[in-house]
Amino acid sequence: MLTSNIYRQLEQALNYSAVKHKTVAQNIANVDTPNYKSKSVEFRTQFDHSLQAHKTDPKHIPFTTEASANRSYTIRTNNDTSFLHNGNNVDVDKEMSSLAENQLYYQALIQRMNGKMNSIKMVVKGGR
């Protein structure tokens, strides 16, 4: 029961949220570090799964690669911008907004997980 698909998806989503929190916290901590480039986390596998399609011809370009199918997210360094005179590209307002958004996402996932656990608890107790 705990190995069902929904629990695995919730686990992956919680892992993604934890990695995103660490990444954003690292960006905020390095806001004054010269030449530091901000990092972002992308939920690549989930995106790839949403784009799955059936190949009807071997010449079609695949939607997923083997490497991306094994990871649920990727961390990308944003090297293409520079906001400050010291080469740093951390936007504190954007990072704080991302942190708040991630916190809401995490809380929603925890509520969903608690709901699933309460259902199991009710079944084990015989509906009481």
C-alpha positions in Angstrom: 0.0 0.0 0.0 2.8 2.4 0.9 4.6 1.5 -2.3 1.8 2.6 -4.6 2.3 5.2 -7.3 0.9 8.1 -5.4 3.3 7.7 -2.5 6.3 7.5 -4.9 5.1 10.7 -6.6 4.6 12.4 -3.3 8.1 11.3 -2.2 9.6 12.6 -5.4 7.8 15.9 -5.1 8.9 16.3 -1.4 12.5 15.5 -2.5 12.3 18.1 -5.2 10.9 20.7 -2.7 13.8 20.0 -0.3 16.4 20.3 -3.0 14.7 23.5 -4.3 14.8 24.9 -0.7 18.5 24.2 -0.3 19.2 25.7 -3.7 17.3 28.9 -3.0 18.9 29.2 0.5 22.3 28.8 -1.1 21.5 31.6 -3.6 20.4 33.9 -0.8 23.5 33.1 1.3 25.7 34.0 -1.6 24.0 37.3 -2.6 27.2 39.3 -1.8 29.7 36.7 -3.2 31.5 38.1 -6.2 31.0 36.2 -9.5 28.5 33.8 -7.9 25.9 32.6 -10.3 22.4 31.7 -9.1 21.2 28.1 -9.4 17.7 26.8 -10.1 16.1 23.4 -9.9 14.0 22.0 -12.7 11.5 19.2 -12.3 12.6 17.8 -15.6 11.3 14.2 -15.3 7.8 15.4 -14.5 7.9 17.7 -17.5 9.1 14.9 -19.7 6.4 12.6 -18.5 3.8 15.2 -19.4 5.2 15.2 -22.9 5.2 11.5 -23.5 4.1 10.5 -26.9 4.2 7.3 -29.0 6.8 7.1 -31.6 5.3 5.9 -34.9 8.5 6.3 -36.9 12.2 5.6 -35.8 13.2 9.0 -37.2 11.0 10.8 -34.6 12.9 12.7 -31.9 12.4 11.0 -28.4 10.8 13.1 -25.7 12.9 11.6 -22.9 16.5 10.6 -22.8 17.8 7.7 -20.7 19.8 10.1 -18.5 16.8 12.4 -17.8 14.5 9.4 -17.0 16.7 8.4 -14.1 16.6 11.8 -12.3 13.5 13.6 -11.1 15.1 17.0 -11.2 18.1 18.8 -12.4 20.1 21.8 -10.9 21.0 24.4 -13.5 23.5 27.3 -13.0 22.2 30.5 -14.6 25.4 31.8 -16.3 23.7 34.1 -18.8 22.9 37.1 -16.6 24.7 39.5 -14.3 22.7 42.0 -12.1 25.4 43.4 -9.8 28.8 45.1 -10.6 30.7 42.2 -9.1 29.4 39.6 -11.6 26.8 38.2 -9.1 23.3 37.5 -10.6 21.3 36.7 -7.4 18.0 38.7 -7.3 17.0 38.6 -3.6 13.4 39.6 -4.3 13.0 36.7 -6.8 14.7 34.3 -4.5 12.5 35.2 -1.5 9.4 34.9 -3.8 10.6 31.5 -4.9 11.2 30.5 -1.3 7.7 31.4 -0.3 6.2 29.6 -3.3 8.2 26.5 -2.4 7.0 26.6 1.2 3.4 26.7 0.1 4.1 23.8 -2.3 5.8 21.8 0.5 2.8 22.4 2.9 0.3 21.3 0.2 2.3 18.1 -0.3 2.5 17.4 3.5 -1.3 17.9 3.8 -1.8 15.4 0.9 0.5 12.9 2.6 -1.2 13.4 6.0 -4.6 12.8 4.3 -3.3 9.5 2.8 -1.9 8.4 6.1 -5.1 9.2 7.9 -7.0 7.1 5.4 -4.7 4.2 6.2 -5.1 4.8 9.9 -8.9 4.7 9.6 -8.8 1.5 7.7 -6.5 -0.1 10.2 -8.8 0.9 13.1 -11.8 -0.5 11.3 -13.4 2.8 10.4 -13.4 4.2 14.0 
